């Protein structure tokens, strides 16, 4: 049996691999992937596995973005830090999951279930995913703690024009500078005020007050101009255009 692991925490991924192969040494771990982008690329160029162990929150986005881009039919077992209460919806879609931190018995349980009932596993639709993630939404983030030299200070979330994920680091862009922040782009997508901020693609979250122009773009997408300006093309991904328009029209 071929198993794929998608997990952005190096030690967690290797621990999971070790547990799986200890329980069943006939299982072949075909790859360990750590991001949405690398996962999409892998699925497009490789034969799909029999089973996927999938972390929900990855460094460059939400794992369900993978399933928006690639048609994946094989069963998925989620490895996640979300609470069992928030994930109870998965039970109704015949998907099992493991809440971190997990141990050998957790892995053994889900592997046994897969072997007995693999034909019952399905991939959840986007409405269920959004409901699950909304249940885990934390208190709205109002401030960022940033460091300049050897000094710390706070900046108000409302003063952030947009956030960008760039080469493994998330930066909060204000009117005069950019500040590296500790949160992942996925965490911020759930923590920031959804009336003010919108995640337009895997790399950008924008503040509605800093959008100065919206134009049609290639492949039914939208291009934004922001204040402060940037030389990069800021484009709303095609799968987010409808929701983005609805967000603007609230």
Secondary structure, DSSP 8 states (H G I E B T S, - for coil): -EEEEE-S-HHHHHHHHHHHHHH-TT-EEEEEE-SHHHHHHHHHHS---SEEEEESEETTEETHHHHHHS---SEEEEEESS-TTTTGGGGGGT--EEESS--HHHHHHHHHHHHHHGGG-----HHHHHHHHHHT--S---EEEEEETTEEEEEEGGG--EEEEETTEEEEE-SS-EEEESS-HHHHHHHS-TTTEEE-SSSEEEEGGGEEEEEEEGGGEEEEEESS--SS-EEE-GGGHHHHHHHHT-
